[in-house]
Amino acid sequence: MTQFGHREEWITALLAEAGTACLEDAKVVPDDIEHVYVSNMASGEFEGQTGIMNALVHDLGLMPAYAQRIDQTSASGGAGAYAAWQSVASGASDLTLLVGGEKMTHRSTAEATDVIASITHPVEYKHGLTLPSFAGLTARLYLHQYDAPRESLAKVAVKNHRNGLDNPHAQFRKEVDLETVMESPIVADPLRLYDFCPITDGSAALLFCPESVARDYADDYVVVSGIEGATDTHVVHERADPTTMGGVVDSSRGAYEMADRTPDEIDVAELHDMFTILEFLQSEDLGFFEKGRGWEAVVEGVTDRDGELPINTSGGLKSKGHPLGASGVAQLYEIHQQLIGEAGPRQVPADIGLACNVGGFGNCVTTTILEVAG
């Protein structure tokens, strides 16, 4: 995983940095890689750069490996993991490299927001609706519907900034207090500046292979025990309950069934907290907490690093940063590090971890369960 934040390098260099580090970490020679997947939402829109999967294969000397770019908006990283898993599970490849990345900070906030807003339905976009708009409306509904205090959202930001302080790759490595979050400028009422993740450059990479091959390269590795993707309505206002993310419910159900696990068995989770309200919604729709009770878990410290179910030990998108195509891959990187005991000061006791990567406002979702090998 690269440093997240403002980077001078362009997308191809960021991808090569993470890809090279991954191959070196696994001690895999380039000639052995058979498939390459690049998770990326908008290199064309942000940089005018396409064909980045071919560029990566060339830059890392991976020819003649098959290469494909995976775009599933902000869920591109999770979708890339699903594609990489499928390539190995099908028997088509014994060594598949997944690299996710995005270069965004060279564009203004307005320009970046406009690119991201293209995720929405054209009718919604025409009326000026953006993802922050949806987040503000949903947060207001959630707070009213479940009698949750505004401070509960702020405590998500406080928690995740505290975790990010100990992540050397995080964009924001500083603590914030409740007062700072509560008094920051309003962006989409009731959400304020510190309820939103930043615009970020960065990249992360993973290597997928059959377990029999993994034993040739490493003593400590993790297995994908469950993975599933799902979609929800593209028009957000058509959903029966905007506070329920159907794609999270359906993808997690499939992942749990495949892994033969239940929510109670998850030791650590990385959730897609592009906005603080999303941590509440996902934690409930994943089955960790009852509907409308996710905010209480945060307030009571259940999701703290020393709590019963640590969530976003990496700092989450809120503190770590959100380079669109890289985020889902970086989530799995964090879970991997936790499971093999290499998360440093962020380390929590964990044998089973879950990552939930969300595209748009729940339009598409991939949920992945990782477990310690053996």
C-alpha positions in Angstrom: 0.0 0.0 0.0 1.3 3.5 -0.9 1.1 6.6 1.2 -2.4 8.1 0.8 -2.9 11.8 0.5 -1.6 14.4 -2.0 0.9 12.7 -4.3 2.9 14.3 -7.1 3.0 11.0 -9.0 0.3 10.3 -11.7 -1.9 7.2 -11.7 0.5 4.9 -13.6 3.3 5.6 -11.2 1.0 5.1 -8.1 -0.1 1.8 -9.5 3.4 0.7 -10.2 4.5 1.6 -6.7 2.0 -0.6 -5.0 2.3 -3.4 -7.5 6.0 -3.5 -7.1 5.9 -3.5 -3.3 3.3 -6.4 -3.4 5.4 -8.6 -5.7 8.5 -7.9 -3.6 6.7 -8.7 -0.4 5.5 -12.0 -1.8 8.8 -12.7 -3.5 7.1 -13.4 -6.8 8.9 -12.9 -10.0 7.0 -11.0 -12.8 7.0 -13.9 -15.2 4.8 -15.9 -12.8 1.9 -13.5 -12.9 -0.9 -14.7 -15.2 -3.7 -12.2 -14.6 -3.6 -8.5 -13.7 -6.7 -6.5 -12.6 -6.6 -2.7 -12.1 -9.4 -1.2 -10.0 -9.9 2.4 -11.0 -13.0 4.5 -11.4 -12.0 7.5 -13.5 -8.5 7.8 -14.8 -9.9 9.1 -18.0 -12.0 11.8 -16.3 -9.4 12.8 -13.8 -6.3 12.6 -15.9 -7.2 11.9 -19.5 -5.4 8.6 -19.1 -6.9 5.3 -20.3 -5.3 1.9 -20.9 -3.8 2.0 -17.4 -3.9 -1.8 -17.0 -1.7 -2.2 -20.1 0.7 0.5 -18.8 1.0 -1.3 -15.5 1.8 -4.6 -17.1 4.5 -2.9 -19.2 5.9 -0.9 -16.2 6.2 -4.0 -14.1 7.4 -6.3 -16.9 4.4 -8.7 -16.5 3.9 -9.4 -20.2 2.2 -11.5 -21.5 -0.2 -11.5 -18.6 -3.9 -10.9 -19.3 -4.9 -7.4 -18.0 -8.3 -5.8 -17.3 -9.5 -2.6 -15.7 -12.3 -2.9 -13.2 -14.6 0.1 -12.9 -17.5 -0.1 -10.4 -17.4 3.5 -9.3 -16.2 3.8 -5.6 -16.7 0.0 -5.2 -14.1 -0.7 -7.9 -11.6 -2.1 -5.3 -14.0 -4.6 -4.0 -15.2 -5.5 -7.5 -11.5 -6.0 -8.4 -11.1 -8.4 -5.5 -14.1 -10.3 -6.7 -12.7 -10.5 -10.2 -9.3 -11.5 -9.0 -10.8 -14.2 -6.7 -12.9 -15.5 -9.6 -9.9 -15.7 -11.9 -8.1 -18.0 -9.3 -11.2 -19.9 -8.2 -12.1 -20.8 -11.8 -8.7 -22.3 -12.4 -7.8 -19.7 -15.1 -4.9 -18.3 -13.1 -2.5 -19.5 -10.4 -1.2 -16.0 -9.6 -3.3 -12.9 -10.1 -2.2 -9.4 -9.2 -4.8 -6.8 -8.2 -3.8 -3.1 -8.0 -6.3 -0.4 -7.1 -5.6 3.3 -7.5 -6.8 6.8 -8.2 -5.2 10.2 -8.8 -7.6 13.0 -7.7 -6.0 15.8 -5.8 -4.8 17.8 -8.8 -8.4 18.6 -9.6 -10.4 21.2 -7.6 -13.0 20.1 -5.1 -15.7 21.2 -7.4 -14.3 19.3 -10.4 -13.7 16.1 -8.3 -17.2 16.3 -6.8 -18.6 16.6 -10.3 -16.8 13.5 -11.5 -17.9 11.6 -8.5 -21.5 12.9 -8.9 -21.6 11.2 -12.4 -22.3 8.0 -10.3 -25.8 9.2 -9.8 -28.8 8.7 -12.0 -28.9 11.3 -14.9 -32.2 12.7 -13.6 -30.8 13.1 -10.1 -27.6 14.6 -11.5 -29.6 17.1 -13.6 -31.3 18.4 -10.4 -28.0 19.0 -8.7 -28.0 16.0 -6.4 -24.6 14.8 -5.3 -23.5 12.0 -3.0 -23.0 14.5 -0.1 -26.6 15.6 -0.7 -27.9 12.0 -0.3 -25.7 11.6 2.8 -27.2 14.7 4.4 -30.8 13.8 3.7 -30.2 10.2 4.9 -28.5 11.4 8.0 -31.3 13.7 8.9 -33.8 10.9 8.4 -31.8 8.4 10.5 -31.3 10.8 13.4 -35.1 11.5 13.4 -36.2 8.0 12.8 -34.1 6.4 15.5 -33.8 9.3 18.0 -30.1 9.4 17.6 -28.1 12.4 18.9 -26.1 14.5 16.3 -23.0 13.8 18.5 -23.2 10.1 17.6 -22.1 10.9 14.0 -19.3 13.1 15.2 -18.0 10.3 17.4 -17.5 8.2 14.3 -15.1 10.8 13.0 -13.4 11.1 16.3 -12.9 7.3 16.5 -11.6 6.9 13.0 -9.2 9.9 13.2 -7.8 8.3 16.4 -7.2 5.1 14.6 -5.7 6.9 11.6 -3.1 8.5 13.9 -1.4 5.1 14.1 -1.6 4.3 10.4 1.6 5.3 8.6 -0.2 5.3 5.2 -3.1 7.5 6.3 -3.8 10.9 4.8 -4.8 12.5 8.1 -2.7 11.4 11.0 -4.2 13.6 13.7 -6.8 13.3 16.4 -9.9 15.5 16.4 -12.2 16.2 19.4 -15.9 16.2 19.5 -16.2 20.0 19.6 -14.0 20.4 16.5 -16.2 18.0 14.5 -19.5 19.6 15.8 -18.4 23.1 15.0 -16.9 22.5 11.6 -18.6 24.1 8.6 -21.9 22.6 7.4 -21.7 20.8 4.1 -25.0 19.0 3.8 -27.1 19.6 6.9 -26.8 17.9 9.4 -23.4 16.7 8.2 -20.4 18.9 8.6 -16.9 19.0 7.1 -15.5 16.4 9.4 -18.3 14.0 8.5 -16.8 13.6 5.0 -13.7 11.7 3.7 -11.1 13.7 1.8 -10.1 13.7 -1.8 -7.1 11.4 -2.1 -4.3 10.0 -4.3 -3.0 6.5 -3.6 -2.8 2.9 -4.5 -2.9 -0.6 -2.9 -2.2 -4.1 -4.1 -3.0 -7.7 -3.3 -1.9 -11.1 -4.7 -4.4 -13.9 -5.2 -3.5 -17.5 -5.7 -4.7 -21.0 -4.7 -3.8 -22.0 -1.2 -1.5 -24.7 -2.5 0.5 -22.0 -4.3 0.4 -19.7 -1.3 2.3 -22.3 0.8 5.2 -22.0 -1.7 5.6 -18.3 -0.9 4.6 -17.6 2.7 4.1 -19.2 6.0 1.5 -16.6 7.0 -1.3 -15.9 4.6 -5.1 -15.4 4.7 -7.9 -17.0 2.7 -11.0 -15.6 1.1 -13.6 -17.6 2.8 -16.6 -15.6 1.5 -17.2 -13.0 -1.1 -20.3 -11.6 -2.9 -21.4 -8.6 -4.8 -24.8 -7.1 -5.1 -26.7 -4.0 -6.5 -29.5 -1.8 -5.3 -31.8 0.7 -7.2 -29.8 3.2 -9.2 -32.4 5.8 -8.3 -32.0 6.3 -4.6 -35.4 7.7 -3.9 -37.0 4.6 -5.2 -35.9 2.6 -2.2 -38.5 1.7 0.4 -36.2 2.7 3.2 -33.3 5.1 2.4 -31.6 4.1 5.7 -31.3 0.5 4.5 -28.6 -0.3 1.9 -30.0 -3.4 0.1 -26.7 -4.1 -1.6 -25.0 -4.4 1.7 -27.7 -6.7 3.0 -27.6 -9.0 0.0 -23.9 -9.1 -0.6 -23.2 -9.8 3.1 -25.8 -12.5 3.1 -24.0 -14.3 0.2 -20.6 -13.8 1.8 -21.7 -15.2 5.2 -23.3 -18.2 3.5 -20.2 -18.9 1.4 -17.9 -18.6 4.5 -20.4 -20.5 6.7 -20.1 -17.6 9.2 -22.4 -15.3 11.1 -22.0 -11.6 11.9 -21.2 -12.5 15.5 -18.1 -14.3 14.4 -16.4 -11.3 12.8 -13.5 -10.0 14.8 -12.7 -6.8 12.9 -14.3 -4.9 10.0 -13.4 -2.2 7.5 -16.5 -0.3 6.4 -16.9 2.3 3.6 -17.3 5.5 5.7 -17.2 8.0 2.9 -19.6 9.8 5.2 -20.0 9.1 8.9 -23.6 8.1 8.5 -22.6 5.2 6.2 -20.8 3.5 9.1 -24.1 3.3 11.0 -26.0 2.0 8.0 -23.5 -0.6 7.0 -22.9 -1.9 10.5 -26.6 -2.5 10.8 -27.2 -3.9 7.4 -24.2 -6.3 7.8 -26.0 -7.7 10.9 -23.6 -6.4 13.5 -26.2 -4.4 15.3 -30.0 -4.2 15.2 -31.6 -1.6 12.9 -31.4 1.8 14.4 -28.9 0.7 17.1 -25.6 1.2 15.2 -25.2 4.7 16.7 -25.5 3.3 20.2 -22.6 0.9 19.5 -20.3 3.8 18.6 -21.4 5.9 21.6 -20.8 2.9 23.9 -17.3 2.2 22.5 -18.3 -1.2 21.0 -16.6 -0.3 17.7 -13.5 1.2 19.3 -10.1 -0.5 18.7 -10.4 -2.0 22.2 -14.1 -2.7 21.8 -16.0 -5.9 21.2 -16.1 -5.3 17.4 -13.4 -2.9 16.2 -14.5 -1.1 13.0 -12.1 0.9 10.7 -8.9 0.3 12.6 -7.1 1.7 9.6 -8.8 5.1 10.2 -11.4 4.3 7.5 -11.9 6.4 4.4 -12.5 9.3 6.8 -8.9 9.4 8.1 -6.9 7.1 5.8 -8.4 8.7 2.7 -10.5 7.7 -0.3 -8.7 7.2 -3.6 -11.7 5.8 -5.3 -10.3 2.7 -7.0 -7.9 1.9 -4.2 -10.2 2.1 -1.2 -11.7 -1.4 -1.5 -8.2 -2.9 -2.0 -6.8 -0.9 1.0 -9.7 -2.2 3.2 -8.6 -5.8 2.5 -4.9 -4.8 3.0 -5.9 -3.6 6.5 -7.8 -6.8 7.3 -4.9 -8.9 6.0 -2.4 -7.0 8.2 -4.7 -7.5 11.2 -5.1 -11.2 10.6 -1.4 -12.0 10.2 -0.6 -9.8 13.2 1.3 -7.0 11.4 -0.9 -4.0 12.1 1.5 -2.5 14.6 -0.1 -0.2 17.1 -3.5 -0.7 15.4 -3.3 -4.5 16.1 -6.4 -6.1 17.6 -7.1 -9.8 18.3 -8.5 -11.2 15.1 -8.9 -14.4 13.1 -11.8 -13.4 10.9 -12.3 -10.1 9.2 -14.8 -8.4 6.9 -14.5 -5.6 4.4 -17.5 -3.9 2.8 -16.8 -1.6 -0.2 -19.7 0.5 -1.4 -20.2 2.2 -4.8 -22.3 5.4 -5.1 -24.9 5.6 -2.4 -25.2 1.8 -2.0 -25.8 1.3 -5.8 -23.3 -1.5 -5.8 -21.5 -3.3 -3.0 -18.9 -6.1 -2.5 -18.5 -7.8 0.9 -15.5 -9.9 1.5 -14.6 -12.2 4.5 -11.0 -13.1 5.1 -9.7 -15.7 7.6 -6.4 -16.8 8.9 -5.2 -19.8 6.9 -5.7 -23.2 8.6 
